[in-house]
Amino acid sequence: MDVVEKSIRGNFRETNEDATGIFHNGTGQLLLLVTDGMGGHSHGDVASRFVCDKMGEAWTSENLLDVSTCEQYLRNLVIRINRELYDYQDSHPEYEGMGTTLVLAAFIDETIIILNVGDSRAYVMNTRSIEQVTKDHSFVNMLVDAGEITSDEAGRHPQKNIITKAMGTERLIQADVFRLRNRQYDYLLLASDGQTDEVRTDEMHTIIHKEGTDLSDTADRLIKRAESNGSTDNISLVLADLKGCGDD
């Protein structure tokens, strides 16, 4: 498997509040993640880095052998790290109000376990189609679910960036969890909303499946497309070629 990570501040933000991670545990199993500090809130960069680092530290110190053990471990880990981030603000009042999204993918044998909190997304794809695995925890997605607006209208809604769940904002947070079969897909993409808000799903599918393109170049092309389409946010992604023959 080949994996690349990219994260840029962009041209409109003073700091990069996103973070990305690629981690291996003691038995070589792989964890990928993207965190996105909440825009407009204080110290979003601190929150995103806190969660990214804590997840990485925990993963690299473990040896996980089976899918069920891994899924429960990750569920509990998200709960624990969220509580640590929430409690950290009590002892550091200068960071009060910070929070972050999280999307991660763990590879165990032929299974991909995906967890998310917030509106950073996971996609899987093959040559025929692309699938958004995660479901945004956002105000506009609640309106879509209620039938009050369409998905197209959600993308243009003035409150599209309001999220309804984020790590660090409540003492108890539980992630959504998904299981997929690795062999069904060619690529996996984790991305912050700076990428996904400005590039249509079919555009991303076309860019990723362009023949003869190096994986790192593909990631750069995704980010450049988001910028050219008008992204004013930080842009971050982790892209995995599931059929690649790299060390990962």
SEZATOR-979333 format. One record per residue: residue in one letter; x, y, z of N, C-alpha, C in turn; chain. Coordinates in Angstrom, 1 decimal. Last residue first. Example, Ala and Ser with C-alpha at 12.3 -4.5 7.8 and 13.67 -1.06 7.14 Angstrom:
! residues 2
 res    n.X    n.Y    n.Z   ca.X   ca.Y   ca.Z    c.X    c.Y    c.Z chain
   S   12.8   -2.2    7.1   13.7   -1.1    7.1   12.9    0.0    7.9     A
   A   13.2   -5.7    7.8   12.3   -4.5    7.8   13.2   -3.3    7.8     A
//
This chain:
! residues 248
 res    n.X    n.Y    n.Z   ca.X   ca.Y   ca.Z    c.X    c.Y    c.Z chain
   D    4.1    1.0    3.1    2.9    1.1    4.0    1.9    0.1    3.7     A
   D    5.9    0.6    1.1    6.2    0.0    2.4    5.0    0.0    3.3     A
   G    4.0    0.0   -2.0    4.9    0.7   -1.1    5.0    0.0    0.2     A
   C    2.3   -0.9   -4.0    3.3   -1.8   -3.4    4.3   -1.1   -2.6     A
   G   -1.3   -0.3   -4.2    0.1    0.0   -4.3    1.0   -0.9   -3.7     A
   K   -3.9   -0.7   -3.7   -3.3   -1.7   -4.5   -1.8   -1.4   -4.7     A
   L   -4.6    1.6   -2.3   -4.8    0.3   -1.6   -4.2   -0.9   -2.4     A
   D   -3.3    4.5   -1.8   -3.4    3.6   -3.0   -3.4    2.2   -2.4     A
   A   -4.5    7.0    0.1   -3.9    5.7    0.1   -4.3    5.0   -1.2     A
   L   -4.1   10.3    1.3   -4.6    9.5    0.2   -3.8    8.2    0.2     A
   V   -5.2   12.7    3.4   -4.4   11.5    3.4   -5.0   10.6    2.3     A
   L   -5.3   16.3    3.5   -5.8   15.0    3.0   -4.8   14.0    3.3     A
   S   -6.4   19.7    3.8   -5.6   18.6    4.2   -6.2   17.3    3.8     A
   I   -6.4   23.2    3.8   -6.7   22.0    3.0   -5.8   20.9    3.4     A
   N   -8.0   26.0    5.3   -6.9   25.0    5.3   -7.3   23.8    4.5     A
   D  -10.1   27.9    3.1   -9.8   27.2    4.3   -8.5   26.5    4.2     A
   T  -11.2   28.8    0.8  -10.6   29.8    1.7  -10.2   29.2    3.0     A
   S  -11.3   27.6   -2.5  -11.3   27.3   -1.1  -10.6   28.4   -0.3     A
   G  -11.7   27.9   -5.3  -12.1   29.0   -4.4  -12.0   28.7   -2.9     A
   N  -10.8   26.3   -7.2  -12.2   26.3   -7.1  -12.7   27.3   -6.0     A
   S   -8.1   26.4   -6.7   -8.6   27.0   -7.9  -10.1   27.2   -7.9     A
   E   -8.0   24.8   -4.3   -7.6   26.2   -4.3   -8.2   27.0   -5.5     A
   A   -8.9   22.3   -5.3   -9.6   23.0   -4.2   -9.3   24.5   -4.2     A
   R   -6.8   21.9   -7.1   -8.1   22.0   -7.6   -9.0   22.7   -6.6     A
   K   -4.6   21.6   -5.3   -4.6   22.7   -6.3   -6.0   22.9   -6.9     A
   I   -5.4   19.2   -4.1   -5.3   20.4   -3.3   -5.4   21.7   -4.2     A
   L   -5.3   17.4   -6.2   -6.5   17.6   -5.5   -6.5   18.9   -4.7     A
   R   -2.6   17.7   -6.9   -3.6   18.1   -7.9   -4.9   18.3   -7.2     A
   D   -1.3   16.5   -4.7   -1.1   17.9   -5.0   -2.2   18.5   -6.0     A
   A   -2.2   13.9   -5.0   -2.6   14.6   -3.8   -2.4   16.1   -4.1     A
   T   -0.8   13.3   -7.4   -2.3   13.3   -7.4   -2.8   14.1   -6.2     A
   D    1.8   13.4   -6.6    1.3   14.4   -7.6   -0.2   14.5   -7.6     A
   S    1.8   11.2   -4.9    2.0   12.5   -4.4    1.6   13.6   -5.3     A
   L    1.3    9.2   -6.9    0.4    9.4   -5.8    0.6   10.8   -5.2     A
   D    1.7   10.0  -10.4    2.3    9.6   -9.1    1.4   10.0   -7.9     A
   T   -0.3    8.9  -13.0    0.0   10.0  -12.1    0.6    9.5  -10.8     A
   G   -1.2    7.1  -14.9    0.2    7.5  -15.0    0.6    8.6  -14.0     A
   E   -4.6    8.2  -15.2   -3.5    7.3  -15.4   -2.2    7.9  -15.4     A
   K   -6.6    9.4  -12.6   -5.9    9.8  -13.8   -4.7    8.8  -14.0     A
   H   -8.1    8.9  -10.3   -7.9    7.8  -11.3   -7.2    8.2  -12.6     A
   I   -8.1   11.4   -9.1   -7.4   10.3   -8.4   -7.1    9.1   -9.4     A
   I   -9.7   13.0  -10.8   -8.3   13.3  -10.5   -7.5   12.1  -10.0     A
   T  -12.2   11.6  -10.7  -11.4   11.8  -12.0  -10.0   12.0  -11.7     A
   H  -12.8   11.9   -8.0  -12.7   10.6   -8.6  -11.9   10.6   -9.8     A
   M  -13.0   14.7   -7.8  -12.0   14.0   -7.0  -11.8   12.6   -7.6     A
   E  -15.3   15.1   -9.4  -14.0   15.7   -9.8  -12.9   15.0   -9.1     A
   D  -17.3   13.8   -8.0  -16.9   13.2   -9.3  -15.6   13.8   -9.8     A
   T  -17.4   15.5   -5.7  -17.0   14.1   -5.6  -16.6   13.5   -6.9     A
   R  -16.1   18.8   -6.2  -17.2   17.8   -6.3  -16.6   16.4   -6.2     A
   V  -14.5   20.8   -4.0  -14.2   19.9   -5.1  -15.3   18.9   -5.1     A
   E  -15.1   22.3   -1.8  -14.8   23.0   -3.0  -14.6   22.1   -4.2     A
   D  -15.4   20.8    0.5  -16.4   21.8    0.2  -16.3   22.4   -1.2     A
   T  -13.1   19.1    0.6  -14.4   18.6    0.1  -15.4   19.6   -0.1     A
   Q  -10.9   20.8    1.5  -10.9   20.0    0.3  -12.3   19.7   -0.2     A
   G  -11.9   21.8    3.8  -11.3   22.7    2.9  -11.1   22.1    1.5     A
   D  -12.7   19.7    5.4  -13.7   20.3    4.5  -13.1   21.4    3.6     A
   S  -10.2   17.1    5.0  -10.9   18.1    5.7  -11.8   18.9    4.8     A
   A  -10.2   13.6    4.2  -10.0   15.0    3.9  -10.7   15.9    4.8     A
   L   -9.0   10.5    3.0   -9.5   11.2    4.2   -9.2   12.7    3.9     A
   L   -9.5    8.0    0.6   -9.2    9.4    0.8   -9.8    9.9    2.1     A
   L   -8.4    5.1   -0.9   -9.1    5.6    0.2   -8.6    7.1    0.4     A
   Y   -8.7    3.0   -3.9   -8.1    4.2   -3.1   -9.0    4.5   -2.0     A
   D   -9.9    0.6   -4.7   -8.5    1.0   -5.2   -7.9    2.1   -4.4     A
   Y  -11.9   -2.0   -3.1  -11.6   -0.6   -3.5  -10.1   -0.4   -3.9     A
   Q  -12.3   -4.4   -2.1  -13.3   -3.9   -3.0  -12.9   -2.6   -3.6     A
   R  -10.5   -5.1   -0.2  -10.2   -5.6   -1.5  -11.2   -5.1   -2.5     A
   N  -11.4   -4.2    2.3  -10.3   -3.5    1.7  -10.3   -3.9    0.2     A
   R  -14.6   -3.7    3.3  -13.7   -4.8    2.9  -12.7   -4.1    2.0     A
   L  -15.4   -1.7    6.2  -15.4   -2.0    4.8  -14.4   -3.1    4.5     A
   R  -17.3   -0.3    8.8  -16.4   -1.4    8.4  -16.5   -1.6    6.9     A
   F  -17.6    2.6   10.9  -17.9    1.9    9.7  -16.9    0.8    9.4     A
   V  -18.9    4.7   13.4  -18.0    3.7   13.0  -18.5    2.9   11.8     A
   D  -19.0    7.9   15.0  -19.6    6.9   14.1  -18.5    6.0   13.6     A
   A  -17.9    8.3   18.4  -17.7    8.4   17.0  -18.6    7.5   16.2     A
   Q  -19.0   10.2   21.2  -18.9    8.9   20.5  -18.8    9.1   19.0     A
   I  -18.1   12.1   23.9  -18.3   12.1   22.5  -18.1   10.7   22.0     A
   L  -18.4   13.8   26.8  -18.6   12.5   26.3  -18.9   12.7   24.8     A
   R  -17.9   16.5   27.2  -17.1   15.6   27.9  -17.2   14.2   27.4     A
   E  -17.6   18.6   24.3  -18.4   17.9   25.3  -17.6   16.9   26.0     A
   T  -15.6   19.5   22.8  -16.6   20.5   23.1  -17.6   19.9   24.1     A
   G  -13.7   17.6   22.1  -13.3   18.7   23.0  -14.4   19.6   23.4     A
   M  -14.7   17.0   18.7  -14.0   16.5   19.9  -13.5   17.7   20.7     A
   A  -18.1   17.7   17.8  -16.6   17.9   17.6  -15.9   17.4   18.9     A
   K  -21.1   18.2   16.1  -20.3   17.3   17.0  -18.8   17.5   16.7     A
   T  -22.1   19.9   14.3  -22.9   19.6   15.5  -22.2   18.7   16.5     A
   I  -20.8   22.8   12.6  -20.8   21.4   12.9  -21.5   21.1   14.2     A
   I  -21.3   25.0   10.0  -21.6   24.8   11.4  -21.7   23.3   11.7     A
   N  -20.9   25.5    7.3  -19.7   25.1    8.1  -20.0   25.0    9.6     A
   K  -23.3   26.3    6.2  -22.8   24.9    5.9  -21.6   24.5    6.7     A
   Q  -24.9   28.5    6.3  -24.4   27.9    7.6  -23.9   26.5    7.4     A
   P  -25.6   29.2    3.7  -24.7   30.1    4.4  -24.2   29.5    5.8     A
   H  -25.4   26.5    1.3  -26.1   27.1    2.4  -25.1   28.0    3.2     A
   R  -24.4   25.1   -0.8  -24.5   26.5   -1.0  -25.0   27.3    0.3     A
   G  -24.6   22.4   -0.1  -23.3   22.9   -0.5  -23.3   24.4   -0.6     A
   A  -27.4   22.2    0.3  -26.5   22.2    1.5  -25.1   22.7    1.1     A
   E  -28.4   22.0   -2.3  -28.6   23.3   -1.5  -27.7   23.3   -0.3     A
   D  -27.6   19.4   -2.9  -27.0   20.5   -3.6  -27.2   21.9   -2.9     A
   S  -29.2   18.0   -1.1  -27.7   18.0   -0.9  -27.1   19.1   -1.7     A
   T  -32.0   20.1   -0.1  -31.4   19.1   -0.9  -29.9   19.1   -0.6     A
   I  -33.9   20.7    3.0  -33.1   21.1    1.8  -32.5   19.9    1.1     A
   E  -35.6   19.1    4.5  -35.8   20.6    4.4  -35.0   21.2    3.3     A
   G  -35.3   16.5    5.2  -35.9   16.8    4.0  -36.2   18.3    3.8     A
   A  -33.7   15.8    7.3  -35.1   16.2    7.7  -35.9   16.5    6.4     A
   D  -31.3   15.6    6.1  -31.9   14.4    6.7  -33.4   14.6    7.0     A
   V  -30.8   18.3    5.6  -30.9   17.3    4.5  -31.7   16.1    5.0     A
   L  -30.5   19.3    8.2  -31.6   19.8    7.3  -31.8   18.8    6.2     A
   M  -28.2   17.9    9.0  -29.5   17.6    9.7  -30.7   18.1    8.9     A
   N  -26.5   19.1    7.2  -26.8   17.6    7.0  -28.0   17.2    7.8     A
   V  -26.3   21.6    8.3  -26.9   21.4    7.0  -27.3   20.0    6.7     A
   F  -24.9   21.1   10.7  -26.2   21.6   10.7  -27.0   21.4    9.4     A
   S  -23.2   17.9   10.9  -23.3   19.3   10.6  -24.7   19.7   10.6     A
   H  -21.4   15.4   10.6  -22.1   15.9   11.8  -22.2   17.4   11.7     A
   D  -21.5   13.6    7.6  -21.2   14.9    8.3  -22.0   15.1    9.5     A
   K  -20.7   10.3    7.4  -21.8   11.2    7.3  -21.5   12.4    8.2     A
   T  -18.4    8.4    5.4  -18.8    9.1    6.6  -20.0   10.0    6.3     A
   V  -18.0    7.5    2.7  -18.3    6.6    3.8  -19.0    7.3    5.0     A
   Q  -18.8    8.2   -0.5  -18.6    8.9    0.8  -19.0    7.9    1.9     A
   E  -17.4    6.5   -3.2  -18.4    6.5   -2.2  -18.0    7.3   -0.9     A
   I  -17.2    6.3   -6.7  -16.6    6.8   -5.5  -17.7    6.9   -4.4     A
   S  -16.7    3.9   -9.4  -17.5    4.8   -8.6  -16.6    5.3   -7.4     A
   R  -15.0    2.4  -11.1  -16.4    2.7  -11.5  -17.0    3.8  -10.7     A
   T  -12.5    2.1  -10.0  -12.5    2.7  -11.3  -14.0    3.1  -11.7     A
   N  -13.3    2.9   -6.6  -12.6    2.0   -7.6  -12.8    2.7   -8.9     A
   M  -13.0    4.3   -3.3  -13.4    4.3   -4.7  -12.7    3.2   -5.4     A
   V  -14.0    6.1   -0.3  -13.4    5.0   -1.0  -13.8    4.9   -2.4     A
   Y  -13.6    8.8    2.0  -14.1    8.3    0.7  -13.4    7.0    0.3     A
   A  -14.3   10.6    4.9  -13.6    9.4    4.3  -14.4    9.0    3.0     A
   R  -14.1   14.0    6.2  -14.7   12.9    5.5  -13.8   11.8    5.1     A
   S  -15.1   16.2    8.7  -14.0   15.7    7.9  -14.4   14.3    7.4     A
   D  -17.1   16.9   10.5  -17.4   16.9    9.0  -16.2   16.7    8.2     A
   G  -17.5   14.9   13.4  -17.5   16.2   12.8  -17.7   16.0   11.3     A
   V  -15.8   12.0   13.7  -16.5   13.0   14.5  -16.4   14.3   13.8     A
   N  -15.5    8.6   12.6  -15.4   10.1   12.3  -16.2   10.8   13.4     A
   L  -13.7    5.7   11.5  -14.4    6.4   12.6  -14.4    7.9   12.2     A
   I  -13.3    2.6    9.9  -13.4    4.1    9.7  -14.2    4.7   10.9     A
   I  -11.4   -0.1    9.1  -12.3    0.4   10.1  -12.2    2.0   10.0     A
   I  -11.1   -2.4    6.6  -10.9   -1.0    6.9  -11.9   -0.6    7.9     A
   T   -9.8   -5.7    6.3  -10.9   -4.8    6.8  -10.4   -3.4    7.0     A
   E   -8.0   -7.7    6.0   -8.7   -7.3    4.8   -9.8   -6.3    5.1     A
   D   -6.0   -6.7    8.6   -6.2   -7.8    7.6   -6.9   -7.2    6.4     A
   I   -6.9   -3.5    9.2   -6.7   -4.8    9.9   -7.0   -5.9    9.0     A
   F   -6.4   -0.2    9.2   -6.3   -1.4    8.3   -5.9   -2.6    9.1     A
   A   -8.3    2.6   10.0   -7.4    1.6   10.4   -7.5    0.4    9.5     A
   A   -8.8    6.0    9.6   -9.0    4.7    9.0   -7.9    3.8    9.5     A
   L  -10.6    8.9   10.8   -9.5    8.0   10.8   -9.9    6.7   10.0     A
   V  -11.3   12.3   11.5  -11.7   11.1   10.7  -10.4   10.2   10.6     A
   L  -12.4   14.8   13.6  -11.5   13.7   13.4  -12.1   12.7   12.4     A
   T  -12.5   18.3   14.5  -13.0   17.1   13.9  -12.0   16.0   13.9     A
   T  -12.1   20.1   17.7  -11.6   19.6   16.4  -12.4   18.4   15.8     A
   G  -11.8   23.0   19.8  -12.4   21.7   19.4  -11.8   21.3   18.1     A
   M  -11.9   25.4   22.5  -11.3   24.8   21.3  -11.9   23.4   21.1     A
   G  -12.9   26.5   24.8  -13.7   26.6   23.6  -13.1   26.0   22.4     A
   E   -9.9   27.6   26.4  -11.4   27.3   26.5  -12.1   27.5   25.2     A
   Y   -7.3   28.0   26.6   -7.7   27.2   25.5   -9.2   26.9   25.5     A
   E   -6.9   29.4   29.0   -6.6   30.1   27.7   -7.0   29.3   26.5     A
   P   -7.3   27.5   31.0   -8.4   28.3   30.5   -8.2   29.1   29.3     A
   H   -6.3   24.7   31.6   -5.6   25.7   30.7   -6.8   26.6   30.1     A
   S   -7.8   23.0   33.0   -6.6   23.4   33.6   -5.8   24.4   32.8     A
   D  -10.0   22.8   31.3  -10.2   23.2   32.6   -8.9   23.7   33.3     A
   Q   -8.9   21.8   28.9   -9.3   23.2   28.9   -9.6   23.7   30.3     A
   Y   -8.5   19.2   29.6   -7.3   20.0   29.4   -7.7   21.5   29.4     A
   D  -11.0   18.0   29.4  -10.5   18.4   30.7   -9.3   19.3   30.6     A
   Y  -11.1   17.8   26.5  -12.1   18.6   27.3  -11.6   19.0   28.6     A
   L   -9.0   16.0   26.1   -9.0   17.4   25.4  -10.0   18.3   26.2     A
   E   -9.9   13.8   27.6   -8.6   14.5   27.9   -8.5   15.9   27.3     A
   R  -12.2   13.2   26.2  -12.3   13.6   27.6  -11.0   14.3   28.0     A
   N  -11.0   12.4   23.7  -12.0   13.5   23.8  -12.1   14.1   25.2     A
   I   -9.6   10.2   24.5   -8.9   11.4   24.1   -9.8   12.6   24.1     A
   R  -11.8    8.4   25.2  -10.8    8.8   26.2  -10.0   10.1   25.8     A
   I  -13.2    8.2   22.8  -13.9    8.6   24.0  -12.9    9.2   25.0     A
   V  -11.2    7.1   21.2  -11.8    8.4   20.8  -12.5    9.0   22.1     A
   L  -10.8    4.7   22.5   -9.7    5.7   22.4  -10.2    7.0   22.1     A
   N  -13.1    3.3   22.2  -12.8    3.7   23.5  -11.7    4.8   23.5     A
   R  -13.0    2.9   19.4  -14.1    3.5   20.0  -13.8    4.1   21.3     A
   L  -10.6    1.5   19.2  -10.7    2.8   18.7  -11.8    3.6   19.2     A
   Y  -11.3   -1.0   20.6  -10.2   -0.1   21.0  -10.3    1.3   20.5     A
   Q  -13.3   -1.9   18.9  -13.6   -1.5   20.3  -12.5   -0.6   20.9     A
   E  -11.8   -2.4   16.6  -12.9   -1.5   16.5  -13.2   -1.0   17.9     A
   C   -9.9   -4.3   17.5   -9.4   -3.0   17.0  -10.6   -2.0   17.0     A
   T  -11.4   -6.5   18.2  -10.6   -5.9   19.2  -10.2   -4.5   18.8     A
   S  -12.5   -7.0   15.6  -13.4   -6.7   16.7  -12.6   -6.0   17.8     A
   V  -10.1   -7.7   14.1  -11.0   -6.6   13.7  -11.8   -6.1   14.9     A
   D   -7.0   -8.4   15.7   -8.2   -8.8   15.1   -9.2   -7.6   15.0     A
   L   -4.6   -7.4   16.8   -4.5   -8.5   15.9   -5.8   -8.8   15.2     A
   L   -2.5   -4.8   17.8   -3.9   -5.2   17.6   -3.9   -6.3   16.5     A
   N   -0.5   -3.4   20.0   -0.5   -4.5   19.1   -1.9   -5.1   18.9     A
   E    0.5    0.0   20.7   -0.4   -1.2   20.8    0.0   -2.2   19.8     A
   S    1.9    2.3   20.3    2.2    1.5   21.5    1.4    0.3   21.7     A
   T    0.7    3.6   18.2    2.1    3.0   18.0    2.5    2.2   19.2     A
   W   -1.7    4.5   19.3   -1.7    3.5   18.3   -0.3    2.8   18.2     A
   A   -1.0    6.5   21.1   -1.7    5.3   21.6   -1.6    4.2   20.6     A
   E    0.3    8.4   19.4    1.0    7.8   20.5    0.4    6.5   21.0     A
   G   -1.9    9.0   17.7   -0.6    8.4   17.2    0.2    7.7   18.3     A
   M   -3.7   10.3   19.4   -4.1    9.1   18.7   -2.8    8.3   18.2     A
   K   -2.1   12.4   20.3   -2.6   11.4   21.2   -3.0   10.1   20.5     A
   D   -1.7   13.8   17.8   -0.6   13.3   18.6   -1.0   12.2   19.5     A
   C   -4.4   14.5   17.1   -3.6   13.8   16.2   -2.4   13.1   17.0     A
   V   -5.2   16.0   19.4   -5.9   14.7   19.1   -5.0   13.9   18.1     A
   F   -3.4   18.2   19.3   -3.6   17.4   20.5   -4.2   16.0   20.1     A
   R   -3.9   19.3   16.8   -2.6   18.6   17.0   -2.7   17.7   18.2     A
   S   -6.5   20.3   17.2   -6.3   19.3   16.1   -4.9   18.5   16.4     A
   A   -6.1   22.1   19.3   -7.0   20.9   19.5   -6.7   19.9   18.4     A
   V   -4.3   23.9   18.2   -3.9   23.2   19.4   -4.8   21.9   19.6     A
   D   -5.8   25.0   16.2   -4.6   24.3   15.8   -4.1   23.4   17.0     A
   G   -7.8   26.3   17.5   -8.2   25.1   16.8   -7.0   24.3   16.4     A
   H   -7.7   28.6   19.2   -6.8   27.5   19.3   -7.2   26.2   18.7     A
   S  -11.1   29.5   19.3   -9.8   29.8   19.7   -8.9   28.5   19.7     A
   H  -13.0   29.3   16.2  -12.8   29.1   17.7  -11.4   29.2   18.0     A
   G  -12.9   29.6   13.5  -13.6   30.6   14.3  -13.5   30.4   15.8     A
   G  -12.8   26.1   12.9  -12.6   27.5   12.4  -13.5   28.5   13.2     A
   M  -11.6   23.6   14.8  -12.8   24.3   14.5  -12.5   25.8   14.1     A
   G   -9.1   21.6   13.2   -9.5   22.5   14.3  -10.7   23.4   13.9     A
   D   -9.2   18.6   12.0   -9.5   19.9   11.5  -10.0   20.8   12.7     A
   T   -7.4   15.6   11.2   -8.1   16.4   12.2   -8.2   17.9   11.7     A
   V   -7.0   12.4    9.8   -7.1   13.9    9.5   -7.9   14.5   10.7     A
   L   -5.1    9.4    9.7   -6.1   10.3   10.2   -5.9   11.7    9.7     A
   L   -4.5    5.9    9.7   -4.4    7.1    9.0   -5.5    8.1    9.6     A
   L   -2.6    3.1   10.7   -3.7    4.0   11.1   -3.4    5.3   10.3     A
   L   -1.7   -0.3   10.2   -1.7    1.1    9.7   -2.9    1.9   10.2     A
   Q    0.4   -2.7   11.7   -0.9   -2.3   11.2   -1.0   -0.8   11.1     A
   G    2.8   -3.6   12.8    2.8   -3.0   11.5    1.5   -2.6   10.9     A
   T    2.7   -4.3   15.4    2.6   -5.4   14.5    2.5   -4.9   13.1     A
   G    2.7   -1.8   16.8    3.8   -2.7   17.0    3.8   -3.9   16.1     A
   N    1.4    0.5   14.2    1.5   -0.1   15.6    2.6   -1.1   15.6     A
   H    2.0    3.4   12.4    2.0    2.0   12.5    2.1    1.5   13.9     A
   F    0.4    6.3   11.0    1.1    5.6   12.1    1.0    4.1   11.9     A
   I    0.1    9.4    9.8    0.2    8.1    9.3    1.0    7.3   10.4     A
   G   -1.9   12.4   10.0   -1.1   11.4   10.6   -1.1   10.1    9.9     A
   T   -2.5   16.0   10.0   -2.6   14.6    9.4   -1.7   13.7   10.1     A
   A   -4.4   18.9   10.9   -3.3   18.0   11.1   -3.5   16.7   10.5     A
   D   -5.4   22.4   10.7   -5.5   20.9   10.4   -4.2   20.2   10.8     A
   E   -4.9   25.0   10.9   -5.6   24.4   12.1   -5.9   22.9   11.8     A
   N   -2.5   27.1   10.1   -3.0   25.9    9.7   -3.6   25.1   10.9     A
   T   -3.1   30.7   10.2   -2.5   29.4   10.7   -3.2   28.2   10.0     A
   E   -4.4   32.6    8.6   -3.1   32.9    9.2   -2.4   31.7    9.8     A
   R   -5.9   31.9    5.4   -5.8   31.7    6.8   -4.5   32.0    7.4     A
   F   -5.8   32.1    2.7   -6.7   33.0    3.4   -6.7   32.9    4.9     A
   N   -4.3   30.3    1.2   -4.0   31.7    1.0   -4.8   32.7    1.9     A
   G   -3.1   27.4    3.1   -4.0   28.1    2.1   -3.7   29.6    2.1     A
   R   -1.8   25.6    4.7   -2.5   26.7    5.3   -3.5   27.3    4.4     A
   I   -2.0   22.1    3.9   -1.5   23.4    3.6   -2.4   24.4    4.4     A
   S   -0.9   18.8    3.8   -1.7   19.7    4.6   -1.1   21.1    4.3     A
   K   -0.9   15.4    2.9   -0.6   16.7    2.5   -1.5   17.7    3.4     A
   E    0.4   12.1    2.7   -0.3   13.1    3.4    0.1   14.5    3.0     A
   V    0.2    8.9    1.1    0.7   10.2    1.2   -0.2   11.1    2.0     A
   V    0.9    5.4    0.6    0.1    6.5    1.3    0.9    7.8    1.3     A
   D    0.5    2.2   -0.8    1.2    3.5   -0.9    0.3    4.5   -0.2     A
   M    0.8   -1.2    0.0    0.0    0.0    0.0    0.9    1.3    0.0     A
//
